[in-house]
Amino acid sequence: MSPLFRRAGPPGDRLVTLIRKPGCHLCDDAQVVVEKVCSERGVPWESKDITEDRELYEKYWEQIPVVLVDGRQHTFWRVNEDRLRKALGD
């Protein structure tokens, strides 16, 4: 199983990953949504910088920001609050 993939479970067992890069306004907008929804749901989240990870850069450079939920790609470019809530068990 990939280290980025985690099975769905209780909120504390879930993980949202925001893949971004410095100076990206869409990434900043995405982070606001991720922080808000994850805070509401009690779900941990992390941020990864594609400029510091060659594998992430090669996979996602055209799509950032990218949001992963439990290691699976949920969305890219724009993050919809309602859609993310639903993915986290709304």
Z-matrix of the N, CA and C atoms (Angstrom, degrees):
N
C 1 1.452
C 2 1.522 1 108.78
N 3 1.295 2 116.17 1 134.87
C 4 1.459 3 121.51 2 179.45
C 5 1.520 4 110.47 3 -60.89
N 6 1.369 5 117.86 4 143.66
C 7 1.456 6 119.26 5 178.33
C 8 1.524 7 112.54 6 -64.70
N 9 1.334 8 118.86 7 -17.51
C 10 1.453 9 121.11 8 178.18
C 11 1.523 10 112.10 9 -86.88
N 12 1.337 11 118.33 10 -14.57
C 13 1.455 12 121.00 11 -176.65
C 14 1.517 13 110.40 12 -94.16
N 15 1.329 14 115.23 13 127.30
C 16 1.457 15 121.35 14 175.76
C 17 1.511 16 107.74 15 -134.21
N 18 1.307 17 116.26 16 142.51
C 19 1.464 18 120.42 17 179.70
C 20 1.525 19 111.43 18 -73.84
N 21 1.325 20 114.99 19 153.30
C 22 1.463 21 120.78 20 177.62
C 23 1.521 22 109.32 21 -65.61
N 24 1.311 23 115.56 22 148.62
C 25 1.451 24 121.29 23 178.51
C 26 1.501 25 109.00 24 -170.14
N 27 1.328 26 117.04 25 -158.82
C 28 1.460 27 120.20 26 177.75
C 29 1.527 28 110.29 27 -58.34
N 30 1.350 29 117.34 28 156.54
C 31 1.468 30 120.54 29 -176.17
C 32 1.519 31 114.38 30 -48.72
N 33 1.316 32 118.76 31 -41.90
C 34 1.458 33 121.27 32 -179.12
C 35 1.514 34 113.79 33 -67.56
N 36 1.335 35 116.17 34 -18.48
C 37 1.461 36 121.09 35 179.55
C 38 1.524 37 112.56 36 -93.16
N 39 1.322 38 116.77 37 -4.93
C 40 1.452 39 122.19 38 -179.82
C 41 1.525 40 109.18 39 -88.46
N 42 1.316 41 117.51 40 164.96
C 43 1.458 42 121.58 41 176.25
C 44 1.522 43 109.61 42 -149.76
N 45 1.322 44 115.14 43 128.38
C 46 1.459 45 121.64 44 174.01
C 47 1.523 46 106.68 45 -107.08
N 48 1.318 47 116.33 46 131.51
C 49 1.460 48 122.31 47 179.07
C 50 1.523 49 108.80 48 -118.00
N 51 1.321 50 115.16 49 126.01
C 52 1.461 51 121.33 50 175.30
C 53 1.521 52 107.42 51 -103.32
N 54 1.315 53 115.69 52 118.15
C 55 1.463 54 121.08 53 178.10
C 56 1.521 55 106.51 54 -100.20
N 57 1.332 56 115.42 55 123.11
C 58 1.465 57 120.89 56 -170.21
C 59 1.516 58 111.12 57 -146.51
N 60 1.319 59 115.39 58 -178.08
C 61 1.457 60 120.43 59 171.91
C 62 1.532 61 108.25 60 -143.78
N 63 1.322 62 117.36 61 157.54
C 64 1.465 63 120.83 62 179.41
C 65 1.525 64 111.21 63 -63.14
N 66 1.335 65 115.56 64 145.42
C 67 1.454 66 120.89 65 175.23
C 68 1.516 67 114.93 66 77.81
N 69 1.313 68 117.56 67 10.74
C 70 1.466 69 122.21 68 -177.63
C 71 1.529 70 108.89 69 -99.06
N 72 1.349 71 116.67 70 111.23
C 73 1.471 72 119.21 71 -178.04
C 74 1.519 73 112.37 72 -67.23
N 75 1.324 74 118.69 73 -33.47
C 76 1.459 75 120.23 74 175.57
C 77 1.526 76 110.99 75 -64.92
N 78 1.334 77 115.83 76 -34.44
C 79 1.468 78 120.65 77 177.25
C 80 1.527 79 110.64 78 -65.83
N 81 1.325 80 116.09 79 -41.00
C 82 1.462 81 120.37 80 177.33
C 83 1.525 82 110.31 81 -62.55
N 84 1.327 83 116.96 82 -43.59
C 85 1.468 84 121.19 83 178.09
C 86 1.523 85 110.84 84 -62.86
N 87 1.323 86 116.74 85 -42.55
C 88 1.460 87 121.23 86 179.64
C 89 1.529 88 110.88 87 -63.09
N 90 1.319 89 116.67 88 -39.93
C 91 1.459 90 120.44 89 -178.80
C 92 1.531 91 111.28 90 -62.79
N 93 1.322 92 116.89 91 -38.62
C 94 1.473 93 120.18 92 177.73
C 95 1.530 94 110.12 93 -58.75
N 96 1.328 95 116.74 94 -45.05
C 97 1.467 96 121.28 95 -179.26
C 98 1.526 97 110.20 96 -67.30
N 99 1.319 98 117.48 97 -46.26
C 100 1.463 99 121.61 98 -179.37
C 101 1.531 100 110.13 99 -60.10
N 102 1.323 101 116.85 100 -47.65
C 103 1.470 102 120.03 101 179.20
C 104 1.526 103 111.26 102 -58.66
N 105 1.328 104 117.25 103 -45.14
C 106 1.462 105 122.02 104 -177.79
C 107 1.523 106 111.60 105 -62.98
N 108 1.327 107 116.31 106 -52.87
C 109 1.462 108 120.76 107 -175.68
C 110 1.527 109 110.71 108 -67.39
N 111 1.314 110 118.01 109 -42.69
C 112 1.456 111 120.55 110 -179.91
C 113 1.530 112 111.06 111 -65.11
N 114 1.312 113 116.83 112 -37.61
C 115 1.463 114 121.11 113 177.10
C 116 1.526 115 110.37 114 -63.44
N 117 1.317 116 116.70 115 -45.15
C 118 1.467 117 121.24 116 178.68
C 119 1.523 118 111.93 117 -60.81
N 120 1.308 119 116.45 118 -38.46
C 121 1.463 120 121.93 119 -174.37
C 122 1.537 121 113.42 120 -92.27
N 123 1.325 122 116.75 121 -8.66
C 124 1.464 123 119.59 122 -177.20
C 125 1.518 124 112.77 123 69.75
N 126 1.328 125 115.22 124 30.85
C 127 1.463 126 121.77 125 -177.90
C 128 1.528 127 109.12 126 -103.61
N 129 1.322 128 118.10 127 129.23
C 130 1.463 129 119.43 128 176.75
C 131 1.520 130 111.31 129 -68.88
N 132 1.333 131 114.52 130 152.82
C 133 1.458 132 119.64 131 176.60
C 134 1.518 133 108.76 132 -141.49
N 135 1.315 134 115.06 133 159.48
C 136 1.459 135 121.72 134 178.49
C 137 1.505 136 108.96 135 -139.66
N 138 1.312 137 115.15 136 160.13
C 139 1.458 138 121.87 137 177.93
C 140 1.520 139 108.10 138 -119.97
N 141 1.322 140 115.90 139 135.86
C 142 1.463 141 121.56 140 176.43
C 143 1.521 142 108.60 141 -125.17
N 144 1.313 143 115.72 142 135.79
C 145 1.465 144 123.68 143 -177.00
C 146 1.525 145 108.96 144 -97.84
N 147 1.344 146 116.56 145 118.70
C 148 1.468 147 118.95 146 -178.06
C 149 1.520 148 112.47 147 -66.28
N 150 1.331 149 118.05 148 -19.45
C 151 1.463 150 119.21 149 179.31
C 152 1.525 151 111.32 150 -76.44
N 153 1.333 152 117.27 151 -8.99
C 154 1.459 153 121.68 152 179.46
C 155 1.525 154 112.83 153 -110.30
N 156 1.328 155 117.43 154 2.74
C 157 1.468 156 120.94 155 -176.66
C 158 1.529 157 108.79 156 -142.53
N 159 1.304 158 116.14 157 105.11
C 160 1.472 159 121.85 158 -175.67
C 161 1.529 160 112.75 159 -58.63
N 162 1.324 161 117.10 160 -41.23
C 163 1.463 162 120.98 161 -179.01
C 164 1.534 163 111.08 162 -63.89
N 165 1.328 164 116.84 163 -45.33
C 166 1.464 165 120.18 164 177.61
C 167 1.522 166 110.63 165 -64.56
N 168 1.335 167 116.45 166 -39.65
C 169 1.464 168 120.44 167 178.73
C 170 1.522 169 110.77 168 -59.00
N 171 1.319 170 116.79 169 -49.67
C 172 1.462 171 120.74 170 -177.62
C 173 1.529 172 112.05 171 -63.84
N 174 1.318 173 116.71 172 -33.74
C 175 1.461 174 120.66 173 -177.08
C 176 1.538 175 112.76 174 -80.79
N 177 1.349 176 117.34 175 -37.11
C 178 1.460 177 119.95 176 -168.44
C 179 1.528 178 116.32 177 -121.04
N 180 1.308 179 120.64 178 2.07
C 181 1.466 180 121.27 179 -170.48
C 182 1.521 181 113.81 180 -55.72
N 183 1.317 182 118.87 181 -30.01
C 184 1.463 183 121.27 182 -179.68
C 185 1.518 184 113.17 183 -85.32
N 186 1.329 185 117.76 184 -8.89
C 187 1.458 186 120.87 185 -172.01
C 188 1.520 187 114.62 186 -113.70
N 189 1.316 188 119.61 187 -7.57
C 190 1.456 189 119.58 188 -171.12
C 191 1.519 190 112.84 189 -61.12
N 192 1.299 191 117.28 190 147.65
C 193 1.452 192 126.13 191 -2.98
C 194 1.532 193 111.47 192 -73.09
N 195 1.310 194 114.74 193 149.93
C 196 1.456 195 122.68 194 177.28
C 197 1.519 196 107.41 195 -120.75
N 198 1.322 197 116.06 196 137.81
C 199 1.458 198 120.86 197 176.02
C 200 1.520 199 108.18 198 -115.10
N 201 1.325 200 115.01 199 127.68
C 202 1.458 201 122.23 200 174.32
C 203 1.521 202 107.72 201 -107.37
N 204 1.307 203 116.51 202 140.05
C 205 1.459 204 121.75 203 171.93
C 206 1.515 205 106.29 204 -117.49
N 207 1.328 206 115.21 205 116.92
C 208 1.470 207 121.58 206 -176.98
C 209 1.523 208 111.57 207 53.85
N 210 1.345 209 115.79 208 38.41
C 211 1.456 210 120.96 209 174.80
C 212 1.515 211 115.55 210 85.53
N 213 1.320 212 117.10 211 -3.92
C 214 1.464 213 120.04 212 179.53
C 215 1.521 214 109.28 213 -108.96
N 216 1.332 215 115.69 214 140.81
C 217 1.457 216 119.36 215 -178.00
C 218 1.522 217 110.13 216 -63.78
N 219 1.316 218 114.77 217 124.57
C 220 1.464 219 122.28 218 179.68
C 221 1.535 220 110.34 219 -98.28
N 222 1.328 221 116.10 220 -46.20
C 223 1.463 222 120.44 221 -177.63
C 224 1.518 223 109.87 222 -161.98
N 225 1.321 224 115.48 223 173.10
C 226 1.458 225 121.36 224 173.39
C 227 1.517 226 109.05 225 -148.80
N 228 1.308 227 116.28 226 163.61
C 229 1.463 228 127.61 227 -178.20
C 230 1.527 229 112.82 228 66.88
N 231 1.297 230 119.08 229 -64.94
C 232 1.466 231 122.28 230 -178.70
C 233 1.529 232 109.07 231 -124.73
N 234 1.335 233 115.47 232 140.67
C 235 1.459 234 120.64 233 -178.78
C 236 1.524 235 108.47 234 -110.01
N 237 1.312 236 116.08 235 123.21
C 238 1.455 237 122.18 236 178.70
C 239 1.534 238 108.64 237 -93.84
N 240 1.341 239 115.96 238 121.78
C 241 1.471 240 120.59 239 -177.51
C 242 1.521 241 112.44 240 -55.63
N 243 1.313 242 117.66 241 -49.21
C 244 1.463 243 120.98 242 -176.77
C 245 1.524 244 111.86 243 -63.16
N 246 1.307 245 115.90 244 -40.21
C 247 1.473 246 119.70 245 179.38
C 248 1.521 247 111.37 246 -66.05
N 249 1.343 248 116.48 247 -40.16
C 250 1.465 249 119.70 248 178.32
C 251 1.525 250 109.98 249 -67.69
N 252 1.323 251 117.99 250 -41.92
C 253 1.478 252 120.63 251 176.46
C 254 1.529 253 110.33 252 -56.52
N 255 1.318 254 116.21 253 -46.01
C 256 1.462 255 120.70 254 -179.38
C 257 1.534 256 110.75 255 -61.27
N 258 1.308 257 116.53 256 -42.42
C 259 1.464 258 120.25 257 179.79
C 260 1.534 259 111.48 258 -64.28
N 261 1.335 260 115.42 259 -26.29
C 262 1.467 261 120.02 260 -179.68
C 263 1.530 262 111.83 261 -95.58
N 264 1.331 263 116.82 262 7.89
C 265 1.446 264 119.53 263 174.03
C 266 1.499 265 115.77 264 99.07
N 267 1.330 266 117.16 265 41.52
C 268 1.464 267 121.54 266 178.63
C 269 1.506 268 110.56 267 -66.36
